Amino acid sequence: MVDTSKQWDEFYKKKGDYLVELSQNHFMNKEYRKCLELLNQAYTMYKKGICNEDMEKTKKRFNEIKQTHFKKND
């Protein structure tokens, strides 16, 4: 049986990269909620592909946008 795990990891990395790029487009159009949805999906793809550095970058970006554009009224 052929081990395809490396190919799957590469697929998840590419999919995550695409979703991050797409989220930037929505961010520039001030569609922040959609941007967060895409970043969340990208995080999941990176997690499946075991891309720890990309996971951290995506999580950080998600939190920055959330804190800046979705502040709670205390």
CHARMM internal coordinates of N, CA and C (Angstrom, degrees):
IC EDIT
DIST 1 N 1 CA 1.4488
DIST 1 CA 1 C 1.5313
ANGL 1 N 1 CA 1 C 108.88
DIST 1 C 2 N 1.3072
ANGL 1 CA 1 C 2 N 116.54
DIHE 1 N 1 CA 1 C 2 N 140.02
DIST 2 N 2 CA 1.4560
ANGL 1 C 2 N 2 CA 122.86
DIHE 1 CA 1 C 2 N 2 CA -177.62
DIST 2 CA 2 C 1.5269
ANGL 2 N 2 CA 2 C 109.68
DIHE 1 C 2 N 2 CA 2 C -86.61
DIST 2 C 3 N 1.3246
ANGL 2 CA 2 C 3 N 116.39
DIHE 2 N 2 CA 2 C 3 N 134.34
DIST 3 N 3 CA 1.4637
ANGL 2 C 3 N 3 CA 121.53
DIHE 2 CA 2 C 3 N 3 CA 177.69
DIST 3 CA 3 C 1.5293
ANGL 3 N 3 CA 3 C 108.71
DIHE 2 C 3 N 3 CA 3 C -84.55
DIST 3 C 4 N 1.3185
ANGL 3 CA 3 C 4 N 116.62
DIHE 3 N 3 CA 3 C 4 N 113.82
DIST 4 N 4 CA 1.4663
ANGL 3 C 4 N 4 CA 121.35
DIHE 3 CA 3 C 4 N 4 CA -178.48
DIST 4 CA 4 C 1.5278
ANGL 4 N 4 CA 4 C 112.49
DIHE 3 C 4 N 4 CA 4 C -106.76
DIST 4 C 5 N 1.3214
ANGL 4 CA 4 C 5 N 117.64
DIHE 4 N 4 CA 4 C 5 N 10.99
DIST 5 N 5 CA 1.4629
ANGL 4 C 5 N 5 CA 120.07
DIHE 4 CA 4 C 5 N 5 CA -175.72
DIST 5 CA 5 C 1.5276
ANGL 5 N 5 CA 5 C 112.21
DIHE 4 C 5 N 5 CA 5 C -61.05
DIST 5 C 6 N 1.3252
ANGL 5 CA 5 C 6 N 117.32
DIHE 5 N 5 CA 5 C 6 N -36.82
DIST 6 N 6 CA 1.4668
ANGL 5 C 6 N 6 CA 119.82
DIHE 5 CA 5 C 6 N 6 CA 179.09
DIST 6 CA 6 C 1.5277
ANGL 6 N 6 CA 6 C 110.40
DIHE 5 C 6 N 6 CA 6 C -64.56
DIST 6 C 7 N 1.3152
ANGL 6 CA 6 C 7 N 116.75
DIHE 6 N 6 CA 6 C 7 N -39.66
DIST 7 N 7 CA 1.4627
ANGL 6 C 7 N 7 CA 120.61
DIHE 6 CA 6 C 7 N 7 CA 178.31
DIST 7 CA 7 C 1.5277
ANGL 7 N 7 CA 7 C 111.16
DIHE 6 C 7 N 7 CA 7 C -64.26
DIST 7 C 8 N 1.3247
ANGL 7 CA 7 C 8 N 116.16
DIHE 7 N 7 CA 7 C 8 N -39.11
DIST 8 N 8 CA 1.4628
ANGL 7 C 8 N 8 CA 119.40
DIHE 7 CA 7 C 8 N 8 CA 177.71
DIST 8 CA 8 C 1.5205
ANGL 8 N 8 CA 8 C 110.51
DIHE 7 C 8 N 8 CA 8 C -65.39
DIST 8 C 9 N 1.3311
ANGL 8 CA 8 C 9 N 117.26
DIHE 8 N 8 CA 8 C 9 N -41.78
DIST 9 N 9 CA 1.4622
ANGL 8 C 9 N 9 CA 120.70
DIHE 8 CA 8 C 9 N 9 CA 177.98
DIST 9 CA 9 C 1.5232
ANGL 9 N 9 CA 9 C 110.67
DIHE 8 C 9 N 9 CA 9 C -59.38
DIST 9 C 10 N 1.3294
ANGL 9 CA 9 C 10 N 116.64
DIHE 9 N 9 CA 9 C 10 N -42.63
DIST 10 N 10 CA 1.4677
ANGL 9 C 10 N 10 CA 121.03
DIHE 9 CA 9 C 10 N 10 CA 178.42
DIST 10 CA 10 C 1.5259
ANGL 10 N 10 CA 10 C 111.07
DIHE 9 C 10 N 10 CA 10 C -64.87
DIST 10 C 11 N 1.3267
ANGL 10 CA 10 C 11 N 116.20
DIHE 10 N 10 CA 10 C 11 N -40.04
DIST 11 N 11 CA 1.4617
ANGL 10 C 11 N 11 CA 120.70
DIHE 10 CA 10 C 11 N 11 CA 178.00
DIST 11 CA 11 C 1.5270
ANGL 11 N 11 CA 11 C 110.63
DIHE 10 C 11 N 11 CA 11 C -61.38
DIST 11 C 12 N 1.3284
ANGL 11 CA 11 C 12 N 117.32
DIHE 11 N 11 CA 11 C 12 N -47.97
DIST 12 N 12 CA 1.4605
ANGL 11 C 12 N 12 CA 121.23
DIHE 11 CA 11 C 12 N 12 CA -179.34
DIST 12 CA 12 C 1.5267
ANGL 12 N 12 CA 12 C 111.06
DIHE 11 C 12 N 12 CA 12 C -62.91
DIST 12 C 13 N 1.3220
ANGL 12 CA 12 C 13 N 117.51
DIHE 12 N 12 CA 12 C 13 N -37.60
DIST 13 N 13 CA 1.4695
ANGL 12 C 13 N 13 CA 121.65
DIHE 12 CA 12 C 13 N 13 CA 177.51
DIST 13 CA 13 C 1.5253
ANGL 13 N 13 CA 13 C 109.94
DIHE 12 C 13 N 13 CA 13 C -63.47
DIST 13 C 14 N 1.3227
ANGL 13 CA 13 C 14 N 117.16
DIHE 13 N 13 CA 13 C 14 N -47.95
DIST 14 N 14 CA 1.4690
ANGL 13 C 14 N 14 CA 120.89
DIHE 13 CA 13 C 14 N 14 CA 179.78
DIST 14 CA 14 C 1.5256
ANGL 14 N 14 CA 14 C 111.30
DIHE 13 C 14 N 14 CA 14 C -63.17
DIST 14 C 15 N 1.3120
ANGL 14 CA 14 C 15 N 116.46
DIHE 14 N 14 CA 14 C 15 N -41.37
DIST 15 N 15 CA 1.4647
ANGL 14 C 15 N 15 CA 120.98
DIHE 14 CA 14 C 15 N 15 CA 179.18
DIST 15 CA 15 C 1.5266
ANGL 15 N 15 CA 15 C 110.07
DIHE 14 C 15 N 15 CA 15 C -63.99
DIST 15 C 16 N 1.3256
ANGL 15 CA 15 C 16 N 117.02
DIHE 15 N 15 CA 15 C 16 N -43.07
DIST 16 N 16 CA 1.4596
ANGL 15 C 16 N 16 CA 121.16
DIHE 15 CA 15 C 16 N 16 CA 177.07
DIST 16 CA 16 C 1.5145
ANGL 16 N 16 CA 16 C 111.60
DIHE 15 C 16 N 16 CA 16 C -61.90
DIST 16 C 17 N 1.3287
ANGL 16 CA 16 C 17 N 117.06
DIHE 16 N 16 CA 16 C 17 N -44.34
DIST 17 N 17 CA 1.4663
ANGL 16 C 17 N 17 CA 121.37
DIHE 16 CA 16 C 17 N 17 CA 178.44
DIST 17 CA 17 C 1.5277
ANGL 17 N 17 CA 17 C 110.83
DIHE 16 C 17 N 17 CA 17 C -59.70
DIST 17 C 18 N 1.3177
ANGL 17 CA 17 C 18 N 116.04
DIHE 17 N 17 CA 17 C 18 N -43.23
DIST 18 N 18 CA 1.4641
ANGL 17 C 18 N 18 CA 120.88
DIHE 17 CA 17 C 18 N 18 CA 179.17
DIST 18 CA 18 C 1.5317
ANGL 18 N 18 CA 18 C 110.70
DIHE 17 C 18 N 18 CA 18 C -61.82
DIST 18 C 19 N 1.3252
ANGL 18 CA 18 C 19 N 116.94
DIHE 18 N 18 CA 18 C 19 N -44.44
DIST 19 N 19 CA 1.4608
ANGL 18 C 19 N 19 CA 120.77
DIHE 18 CA 18 C 19 N 19 CA -178.92
DIST 19 CA 19 C 1.5263
ANGL 19 N 19 CA 19 C 111.62
DIHE 18 C 19 N 19 CA 19 C -65.49
DIST 19 C 20 N 1.3269
ANGL 19 CA 19 C 20 N 117.27
DIHE 19 N 19 CA 19 C 20 N -37.44
DIST 20 N 20 CA 1.4687
ANGL 19 C 20 N 20 CA 120.68
DIHE 19 CA 19 C 20 N 20 CA 177.06
DIST 20 CA 20 C 1.5309
ANGL 20 N 20 CA 20 C 109.57
DIHE 19 C 20 N 20 CA 20 C -64.60
DIST 20 C 21 N 1.3200
ANGL 20 CA 20 C 21 N 116.17
DIHE 20 N 20 CA 20 C 21 N -44.19
DIST 21 N 21 CA 1.4634
ANGL 20 C 21 N 21 CA 120.58
DIHE 20 CA 20 C 21 N 21 CA 178.77
DIST 21 CA 21 C 1.5313
ANGL 21 N 21 CA 21 C 110.80
DIHE 20 C 21 N 21 CA 21 C -61.68
DIST 21 C 22 N 1.3069
ANGL 21 CA 21 C 22 N 116.66
DIHE 21 N 21 CA 21 C 22 N -43.26
DIST 22 N 22 CA 1.4570
ANGL 21 C 22 N 22 CA 121.72
DIHE 21 CA 21 C 22 N 22 CA 178.16
DIST 22 CA 22 C 1.5297
ANGL 22 N 22 CA 22 C 110.82
DIHE 21 C 22 N 22 CA 22 C -63.91
DIST 22 C 23 N 1.3187
ANGL 22 CA 22 C 23 N 116.82
DIHE 22 N 22 CA 22 C 23 N -38.22
DIST 23 N 23 CA 1.4635
ANGL 22 C 23 N 23 CA 120.22
DIHE 22 CA 22 C 23 N 23 CA 179.41
DIST 23 CA 23 C 1.5262
ANGL 23 N 23 CA 23 C 110.89
DIHE 22 C 23 N 23 CA 23 C -63.88
DIST 23 C 24 N 1.3352
ANGL 23 CA 23 C 24 N 117.23
DIHE 23 N 23 CA 23 C 24 N -34.05
DIST 24 N 24 CA 1.4646
ANGL 23 C 24 N 24 CA 120.87
DIHE 23 CA 23 C 24 N 24 CA 178.34
DIST 24 CA 24 C 1.5260
ANGL 24 N 24 CA 24 C 110.24
DIHE 23 C 24 N 24 CA 24 C -63.27
DIST 24 C 25 N 1.3131
ANGL 24 CA 24 C 25 N 116.88
DIHE 24 N 24 CA 24 C 25 N -38.62
DIST 25 N 25 CA 1.4573
ANGL 24 C 25 N 25 CA 121.03
DIHE 24 CA 24 C 25 N 25 CA 177.92
DIST 25 CA 25 C 1.5296
ANGL 25 N 25 CA 25 C 110.14
DIHE 24 C 25 N 25 CA 25 C -61.58
DIST 25 C 26 N 1.3145
ANGL 25 CA 25 C 26 N 116.99
DIHE 25 N 25 CA 25 C 26 N -45.31
DIST 26 N 26 CA 1.4656
ANGL 25 C 26 N 26 CA 121.05
DIHE 25 CA 25 C 26 N 26 CA 178.66
DIST 26 CA 26 C 1.5245
ANGL 26 N 26 CA 26 C 110.87
DIHE 25 C 26 N 26 CA 26 C -66.73
DIST 26 C 27 N 1.3167
ANGL 26 CA 26 C 27 N 117.66
DIHE 26 N 26 CA 26 C 27 N -35.75
DIST 27 N 27 CA 1.4614
ANGL 26 C 27 N 27 CA 121.19
DIHE 26 CA 26 C 27 N 27 CA 177.94
DIST 27 CA 27 C 1.5270
ANGL 27 N 27 CA 27 C 110.09
DIHE 26 C 27 N 27 CA 27 C -62.16
DIST 27 C 28 N 1.3277
ANGL 27 CA 27 C 28 N 116.42
DIHE 27 N 27 CA 27 C 28 N -45.21
DIST 28 N 28 CA 1.4608
ANGL 27 C 28 N 28 CA 120.43
DIHE 27 CA 27 C 28 N 28 CA -178.89
DIST 28 CA 28 C 1.5266
ANGL 28 N 28 CA 28 C 111.55
DIHE 27 C 28 N 28 CA 28 C -66.55
DIST 28 C 29 N 1.3218
ANGL 28 CA 28 C 29 N 117.22
DIHE 28 N 28 CA 28 C 29 N -24.23
DIST 29 N 29 CA 1.4654
ANGL 28 C 29 N 29 CA 122.04
DIHE 28 CA 28 C 29 N 29 CA 175.67
DIST 29 CA 29 C 1.5280
ANGL 29 N 29 CA 29 C 111.92
DIHE 28 C 29 N 29 CA 29 C -91.08
DIST 29 C 30 N 1.3177
ANGL 29 CA 29 C 30 N 116.54
DIHE 29 N 29 CA 29 C 30 N 9.18
DIST 30 N 30 CA 1.4680
ANGL 29 C 30 N 30 CA 124.23
DIHE 29 CA 29 C 30 N 30 CA 178.89
DIST 30 CA 30 C 1.5275
ANGL 30 N 30 CA 30 C 112.73
DIHE 29 C 30 N 30 CA 30 C 60.56
DIST 30 C 31 N 1.3214
ANGL 30 CA 30 C 31 N 115.92
DIHE 30 N 30 CA 30 C 31 N 32.73
DIST 31 N 31 CA 1.4648
ANGL 30 C 31 N 31 CA 122.49
DIHE 30 CA 30 C 31 N 31 CA 174.89
DIST 31 CA 31 C 1.5278
ANGL 31 N 31 CA 31 C 107.13
DIHE 30 C 31 N 31 CA 31 C -100.43
DIST 31 C 32 N 1.3267
ANGL 31 CA 31 C 32 N 115.22
DIHE 31 N 31 CA 31 C 32 N 72.20
DIST 32 N 32 CA 1.4619
ANGL 31 C 32 N 32 CA 121.25
DIHE 31 CA 31 C 32 N 32 CA -169.76
DIST 32 CA 32 C 1.5235
ANGL 32 N 32 CA 32 C 113.20
DIHE 31 C 32 N 32 CA 32 C -67.76
DIST 32 C 33 N 1.3114
ANGL 32 CA 32 C 33 N 116.72
DIHE 32 N 32 CA 32 C 33 N -37.04
DIST 33 N 33 CA 1.4670
ANGL 32 C 33 N 33 CA 119.12
DIHE 32 CA 32 C 33 N 33 CA -179.24
DIST 33 CA 33 C 1.5351
ANGL 33 N 33 CA 33 C 110.72
DIHE 32 C 33 N 33 CA 33 C -64.64
DIST 33 C 34 N 1.3307
ANGL 33 CA 33 C 34 N 116.47
DIHE 33 N 33 CA 33 C 34 N -43.98
DIST 34 N 34 CA 1.4695
ANGL 33 C 34 N 34 CA 120.75
DIHE 33 CA 33 C 34 N 34 CA 177.92
DIST 34 CA 34 C 1.5234
ANGL 34 N 34 CA 34 C 110.17
DIHE 33 C 34 N 34 CA 34 C -65.22
DIST 34 C 35 N 1.3180
ANGL 34 CA 34 C 35 N 116.29
DIHE 34 N 34 CA 34 C 35 N -37.74
DIST 35 N 35 CA 1.4661
ANGL 34 C 35 N 35 CA 121.39
DIHE 34 CA 34 C 35 N 35 CA 177.41
DIST 35 CA 35 C 1.5266
ANGL 35 N 35 CA 35 C 110.23
DIHE 34 C 35 N 35 CA 35 C -58.72
DIST 35 C 36 N 1.3197
ANGL 35 CA 35 C 36 N 116.88
DIHE 35 N 35 CA 35 C 36 N -45.56
DIST 36 N 36 CA 1.4685
ANGL 35 C 36 N 36 CA 120.83
DIHE 35 CA 35 C 36 N 36 CA 179.24
DIST 36 CA 36 C 1.5262
ANGL 36 N 36 CA 36 C 111.56
DIHE 35 C 36 N 36 CA 36 C -64.84
DIST 36 C 37 N 1.3210
ANGL 36 CA 36 C 37 N 116.91
DIHE 36 N 36 CA 36 C 37 N -38.57
DIST 37 N 37 CA 1.4693
ANGL 36 C 37 N 37 CA 120.09
DIHE 36 CA 36 C 37 N 37 CA 177.58
DIST 37 CA 37 C 1.5274
ANGL 37 N 37 CA 37 C 110.64
DIHE 36 C 37 N 37 CA 37 C -60.35
DIST 37 C 38 N 1.3233
ANGL 37 CA 37 C 38 N 116.07
DIHE 37 N 37 CA 37 C 38 N -44.78
DIST 38 N 38 CA 1.4659
ANGL 37 C 38 N 38 CA 120.59
DIHE 37 CA 37 C 38 N 38 CA -178.78
DIST 38 CA 38 C 1.5235
ANGL 38 N 38 CA 38 C 111.59
DIHE 37 C 38 N 38 CA 38 C -67.75
DIST 38 C 39 N 1.3268
ANGL 38 CA 38 C 39 N 116.96
DIHE 38 N 38 CA 38 C 39 N -39.37
DIST 39 N 39 CA 1.4647
ANGL 38 C 39 N 39 CA 119.78
DIHE 38 CA 38 C 39 N 39 CA 177.45
DIST 39 CA 39 C 1.5243
ANGL 39 N 39 CA 39 C 110.72
DIHE 38 C 39 N 39 CA 39 C -64.56
DIST 39 C 40 N 1.3150
ANGL 39 CA 39 C 40 N 116.70
DIHE 39 N 39 CA 39 C 40 N -37.23
DIST 40 N 40 CA 1.4623
ANGL 39 C 40 N 40 CA 120.63
DIHE 39 CA 39 C 40 N 40 CA 177.18
DIST 40 CA 40 C 1.5315
ANGL 40 N 40 CA 40 C 110.60
DIHE 39 C 40 N 40 CA 40 C -63.58
DIST 40 C 41 N 1.3257
ANGL 40 CA 40 C 41 N 116.37
DIHE 40 N 40 CA 40 C 41 N -41.97
DIST 41 N 41 CA 1.4660
ANGL 40 C 41 N 41 CA 120.45
DIHE 40 CA 40 C 41 N 41 CA 177.40
DIST 41 CA 41 C 1.5266
ANGL 41 N 41 CA 41 C 110.79
DIHE 40 C 41 N 41 CA 41 C -65.35
DIST 41 C 42 N 1.3330
ANGL 41 CA 41 C 42 N 116.22
DIHE 41 N 41 CA 41 C 42 N -39.96
DIST 42 N 42 CA 1.4705
ANGL 41 C 42 N 42 CA 120.44
DIHE 41 CA 41 C 42 N 42 CA 178.81
DIST 42 CA 42 C 1.5208
ANGL 42 N 42 CA 42 C 109.99
DIHE 41 C 42 N 42 CA 42 C -62.77
DIST 42 C 43 N 1.3217
ANGL 42 CA 42 C 43 N 116.82
DIHE 42 N 42 CA 42 C 43 N -42.16
DIST 43 N 43 CA 1.4615
ANGL 42 C 43 N 43 CA 121.37
DIHE 42 CA 42 C 43 N 43 CA 178.60
DIST 43 CA 43 C 1.5311
ANGL 43 N 43 CA 43 C 110.00
DIHE 42 C 43 N 43 CA 43 C -57.55
DIST 43 C 44 N 1.3234
ANGL 43 CA 43 C 44 N 116.08
DIHE 43 N 43 CA 43 C 44 N -43.46
DIST 44 N 44 CA 1.4661
ANGL 43 C 44 N 44 CA 120.91
DIHE 43 CA 43 C 44 N 44 CA 178.96
DIST 44 CA 44 C 1.5264
ANGL 44 N 44 CA 44 C 111.33
DIHE 43 C 44 N 44 CA 44 C -62.63
DIST 44 C 45 N 1.3274
ANGL 44 CA 44 C 45 N 116.80
DIHE 44 N 44 CA 44 C 45 N -41.89
DIST 45 N 45 CA 1.4730
ANGL 44 C 45 N 45 CA 120.45
DIHE 44 CA 44 C 45 N 45 CA 178.71
DIST 45 CA 45 C 1.5291
ANGL 45 N 45 CA 45 C 110.55
DIHE 44 C 45 N 45 CA 45 C -64.08
DIST 45 C 46 N 1.3211
ANGL 45 CA 45 C 46 N 116.72
DIHE 45 N 45 CA 45 C 46 N -44.63
DIST 46 N 46 CA 1.4647
ANGL 45 C 46 N 46 CA 120.30
DIHE 45 CA 45 C 46 N 46 CA 178.67
DIST 46 CA 46 C 1.5275
ANGL 46 N 46 CA 46 C 110.95
DIHE 45 C 46 N 46 CA 46 C -62.63
DIST 46 C 47 N 1.3259
ANGL 46 CA 46 C 47 N 115.96
DIHE 46 N 46 CA 46 C 47 N -37.58
DIST 47 N 47 CA 1.4642
ANGL 46 C 47 N 47 CA 120.13
DIHE 46 CA 46 C 47 N 47 CA 178.73
DIST 47 CA 47 C 1.5262
ANGL 47 N 47 CA 47 C 110.50
DIHE 46 C 47 N 47 CA 47 C -64.04
DIST 47 C 48 N 1.3224
ANGL 47 CA 47 C 48 N 116.85
DIHE 47 N 47 CA 47 C 48 N -42.85
DIST 48 N 48 CA 1.4674
ANGL 47 C 48 N 48 CA 120.81
DIHE 47 CA 47 C 48 N 48 CA 178.25
DIST 48 CA 48 C 1.5206
ANGL 48 N 48 CA 48 C 111.40
DIHE 47 C 48 N 48 CA 48 C -64.81
DIST 48 C 49 N 1.3340
ANGL 48 CA 48 C 49 N 116.40
DIHE 48 N 48 CA 48 C 49 N -34.62
DIST 49 N 49 CA 1.4579
ANGL 48 C 49 N 49 CA 121.39
DIHE 48 CA 48 C 49 N 49 CA -178.73
DIST 49 CA 49 C 1.5111
ANGL 49 N 49 CA 49 C 113.84
DIHE 48 C 49 N 49 CA 49 C -89.79
DIST 49 C 50 N 1.3272
ANGL 49 CA 49 C 50 N 116.53
DIHE 49 N 49 CA 49 C 50 N 5.05
DIST 50 N 50 CA 1.4659
ANGL 49 C 50 N 50 CA 123.44
DIHE 49 CA 49 C 50 N 50 CA 179.64
DIST 50 CA 50 C 1.5388
ANGL 50 N 50 CA 50 C 110.56
DIHE 49 C 50 N 50 CA 50 C 53.61
DIST 50 C 51 N 1.3286
ANGL 50 CA 50 C 51 N 115.67
DIHE 50 N 50 CA 50 C 51 N 51.92
DIST 51 N 51 CA 1.4697
ANGL 50 C 51 N 51 CA 122.84
DIHE 50 CA 50 C 51 N 51 CA 178.10
DIST 51 CA 51 C 1.5280
ANGL 51 N 51 CA 51 C 107.88
DIHE 50 C 51 N 51 CA 51 C -107.68
DIST 51 C 52 N 1.3309
ANGL 51 CA 51 C 52 N 115.98
DIHE 51 N 51 CA 51 C 52 N 77.02
DIST 52 N 52 CA 1.4596
ANGL 51 C 52 N 52 CA 121.07
DIHE 51 CA 51 C 52 N 52 CA -171.40
DIST 52 CA 52 C 1.5228
ANGL 52 N 52 CA 52 C 113.89
DIHE 51 C 52 N 52 CA 52 C -60.10
DIST 52 C 53 N 1.3189
ANGL 52 CA 52 C 53 N 117.46
DIHE 52 N 52 CA 52 C 53 N -42.03
DIST 53 N 53 CA 1.4626
ANGL 52 C 53 N 53 CA 120.30
DIHE 52 CA 52 C 53 N 53 CA -178.88
DIST 53 CA 53 C 1.5329
ANGL 53 N 53 CA 53 C 110.63
DIHE 52 C 53 N 53 CA 53 C -64.02
DIST 53 C 54 N 1.3154
ANGL 53 CA 53 C 54 N 116.60
DIHE 53 N 53 CA 53 C 54 N -43.47
DIST 54 N 54 CA 1.4636
ANGL 53 C 54 N 54 CA 120.98
DIHE 53 CA 53 C 54 N 54 CA 178.37
DIST 54 CA 54 C 1.5239
ANGL 54 N 54 CA 54 C 111.14
DIHE 53 C 54 N 54 CA 54 C -66.36
DIST 54 C 55 N 1.3264
ANGL 54 CA 54 C 55 N 116.80
DIHE 54 N 54 CA 54 C 55 N -35.72
DIST 55 N 55 CA 1.4646
ANGL 54 C 55 N 55 CA 120.53
DIHE 54 CA 54 C 55 N 55 CA 176.73
DIST 55 CA 55 C 1.5177
ANGL 55 N 55 CA 55 C 110.31
DIHE 54 C 55 N 55 CA 55 C -59.64
DIST 55 C 56 N 1.3272
ANGL 55 CA 55 C 56 N 116.59
DIHE 55 N 55 CA 55 C 56 N -46.60
DIST 56 N 56 CA 1.4639
ANGL 55 C 56 N 56 CA 120.92
DIHE 55 CA 55 C 56 N 56 CA -178.37
DIST 56 CA 56 C 1.5256
ANGL 56 N 56 CA 56 C 111.76
DIHE 55 C 56 N 56 CA 56 C -64.74
DIST 56 C 57 N 1.3302
ANGL 56 CA 56 C 57 N 116.88
DIHE 56 N 56 CA 56 C 57 N -43.32
DIST 57 N 57 CA 1.4714
ANGL 56 C 57 N 57 CA 120.74
DIHE 56 CA 56 C 57 N 57 CA 178.40
DIST 57 CA 57 C 1.5253
ANGL 57 N 57 CA 57 C 110.76
DIHE 56 C 57 N 57 CA 57 C -61.16
DIST 57 C 58 N 1.3214
ANGL 57 CA 57 C 58 N 115.81
DIHE 57 N 57 CA 57 C 58 N -43.13
DIST 58 N 58 CA 1.4650
ANGL 57 C 58 N 58 CA 120.92
DIHE 57 CA 57 C 58 N 58 CA -178.26
DIST 58 CA 58 C 1.5226
ANGL 58 N 58 CA 58 C 110.61
DIHE 57 C 58 N 58 CA 58 C -67.24
DIST 58 C 59 N 1.3078
ANGL 58 CA 58 C 59 N 116.71
DIHE 58 N 58 CA 58 C 59 N -42.30
DIST 59 N 59 CA 1.4673
ANGL 58 C 59 N 59 CA 121.06
DIHE 58 CA 58 C 59 N 59 CA 178.51
DIST 59 CA 59 C 1.5233
ANGL 59 N 59 CA 59 C 110.63
DIHE 58 C 59 N 59 CA 59 C -62.65
DIST 59 C 60 N 1.3206
ANGL 59 CA 59 C 60 N 116.34
DIHE 59 N 59 CA 59 C 60 N -42.12
DIST 60 N 60 CA 1.4667
ANGL 59 C 60 N 60 CA 121.20
DIHE 59 CA 59 C 60 N 60 CA 179.34
DIST 60 CA 60 C 1.5254
ANGL 60 N 60 CA 60 C 110.41
DIHE 59 C 60 N 60 CA 60 C -62.95
DIST 60 C 61 N 1.3181
ANGL 60 CA 60 C 61 N 116.83
DIHE 60 N 60 CA 60 C 61 N -45.54
DIST 61 N 61 CA 1.4686
ANGL 60 C 61 N 61 CA 121.49
DIHE 60 CA 60 C 61 N 61 CA 179.40
DIST 61 CA 61 C 1.5253
ANGL 61 N 61 CA 61 C 110.31
DIHE 60 C 61 N 61 CA 61 C -63.15
DIST 61 C 62 N 1.3206
ANGL 61 CA 61 C 62 N 117.54
DIHE 61 N 61 CA 61 C 62 N -43.08
DIST 62 N 62 CA 1.4643
ANGL 61 C 62 N 62 CA 122.58
DIHE 61 CA 61 C 62 N 62 CA 177.93
DIST 62 CA 62 C 1.5274
ANGL 62 N 62 CA 62 C 110.27
DIHE 61 C 62 N 62 CA 62 C -56.56
DIST 62 C 63 N 1.3252
ANGL 62 CA 62 C 63 N 116.03
DIHE 62 N 62 CA 62 C 63 N -48.97
DIST 63 N 63 CA 1.4642
ANGL 62 C 63 N 63 CA 120.68
DIHE 62 CA 62 C 63 N 63 CA -178.18
DIST 63 CA 63 C 1.5209
ANGL 63 N 63 CA 63 C 112.20
DIHE 62 C 63 N 63 CA 63 C -66.00
DIST 63 C 64 N 1.3339
ANGL 63 CA 63 C 64 N 117.37
DIHE 63 N 63 CA 63 C 64 N -37.43
DIST 64 N 64 CA 1.4703
ANGL 63 C 64 N 64 CA 120.86
DIHE 63 CA 63 C 64 N 64 CA 177.96
DIST 64 CA 64 C 1.5252
ANGL 64 N 64 CA 64 C 110.76
DIHE 63 C 64 N 64 CA 64 C -61.46
DIST 64 C 65 N 1.3159
ANGL 64 CA 64 C 65 N 116.43
DIHE 64 N 64 CA 64 C 65 N -47.07
DIST 65 N 65 CA 1.4686
ANGL 64 C 65 N 65 CA 120.64
DIHE 64 CA 64 C 65 N 65 CA -179.00
DIST 65 CA 65 C 1.5223
ANGL 65 N 65 CA 65 C 110.31
DIHE 64 C 65 N 65 CA 65 C -66.36
DIST 65 C 66 N 1.3073
ANGL 65 CA 65 C 66 N 116.33
DIHE 65 N 65 CA 65 C 66 N -43.02
DIST 66 N 66 CA 1.4663
ANGL 65 C 66 N 66 CA 120.80
DIHE 65 CA 65 C 66 N 66 CA -179.47
DIST 66 CA 66 C 1.5268
ANGL 66 N 66 CA 66 C 110.97
DIHE 65 C 66 N 66 CA 66 C -61.03
DIST 66 C 67 N 1.3245
ANGL 66 CA 66 C 67 N 116.87
DIHE 66 N 66 CA 66 C 67 N -45.10
DIST 67 N 67 CA 1.4636
ANGL 66 C 67 N 67 CA 120.51
DIHE 66 CA 66 C 67 N 67 CA -178.86
DIST 67 CA 67 C 1.5236
ANGL 67 N 67 CA 67 C 111.91
DIHE 66 C 67 N 67 CA 67 C -69.15
DIST 67 C 68 N 1.3144
ANGL 67 CA 67 C 68 N 117.07
DIHE 67 N 67 CA 67 C 68 N -35.45
DIST 68 N 68 CA 1.4592
ANGL 67 C 68 N 68 CA 120.87
DIHE 67 CA 67 C 68 N 68 CA -177.06
DIST 68 CA 68 C 1.5233
ANGL 68 N 68 CA 68 C 112.46
DIHE 67 C 68 N 68 CA 68 C -76.83
DIST 68 C 69 N 1.3143
ANGL 68 CA 68 C 69 N 117.62
DIHE 68 N 68 CA 68 C 69 N -41.79
DIST 69 N 69 CA 1.4601
ANGL 68 C 69 N 69 CA 121.00
DIHE 68 CA 68 C 69 N 69 CA -170.87
DIST 69 CA 69 C 1.5259
ANGL 69 N 69 CA 69 C 114.64
DIHE 68 C 69 N 69 CA 69 C -108.55
DIST 69 C 70 N 1.3111
ANGL 69 CA 69 C 70 N 117.92
DIHE 69 N 69 CA 69 C 70 N -6.31
DIST 70 N 70 CA 1.4633
ANGL 69 C 70 N 70 CA 121.21
DIHE 69 CA 69 C 70 N 70 CA 179.99
DIST 70 CA 70 C 1.5254
ANGL 70 N 70 CA 70 C 110.26
DIHE 69 C 70 N 70 CA 70 C -133.58
DIST 70 C 71 N 1.3224
ANGL 70 CA 70 C 71 N 115.43
DIHE 70 N 70 CA 70 C 71 N 55.37
DIST 71 N 71 CA 1.4646
ANGL 70 C 71 N 71 CA 120.32
DIHE 70 CA 70 C 71 N 71 CA -179.89
DIST 71 CA 71 C 1.5232
ANGL 71 N 71 CA 71 C 109.55
DIHE 70 C 71 N 71 CA 71 C -72.08
DIST 71 C 72 N 1.3318
ANGL 71 CA 71 C 72 N 115.05
DIHE 71 N 71 CA 71 C 72 N 141.67
DIST 72 N 72 CA 1.4605
ANGL 71 C 72 N 72 CA 120.31
DIHE 71 CA 71 C 72 N 72 CA 175.86
DIST 72 CA 72 C 1.5233
ANGL 72 N 72 CA 72 C 108.35
DIHE 71 C 72 N 72 CA 72 C -81.11
DIST 72 C 73 N 1.3136
ANGL 72 CA 72 C 73 N 115.72
DIHE 72 N 72 CA 72 C 73 N 143.38
DIST 73 N 73 CA 1.4638
ANGL 72 C 73 N 73 CA 120.69
DIHE 72 CA 72 C 73 N 73 CA 176.72
DIST 73 CA 73 C 1.5155
ANGL 73 N 73 CA 73 C 109.24
DIHE 72 C 73 N 73 CA 73 C -89.42
DIST 73 C 74 N 1.3221
ANGL 73 CA 73 C 74 N 115.91
DIHE 73 N 73 CA 73 C 74 N 101.51
DIST 74 N 74 CA 1.4699
ANGL 73 C 74 N 74 CA 120.28
DIHE 73 CA 73 C 74 N 74 CA -179.33
DIST 74 CA 74 C 1.4998
ANGL 74 N 74 CA 74 C 110.94
DIHE 73 C 74 N 74 CA 74 C -92.84
END
COOR INIT
IC SEED 1 N 1 CA 1 C
IC BUILD
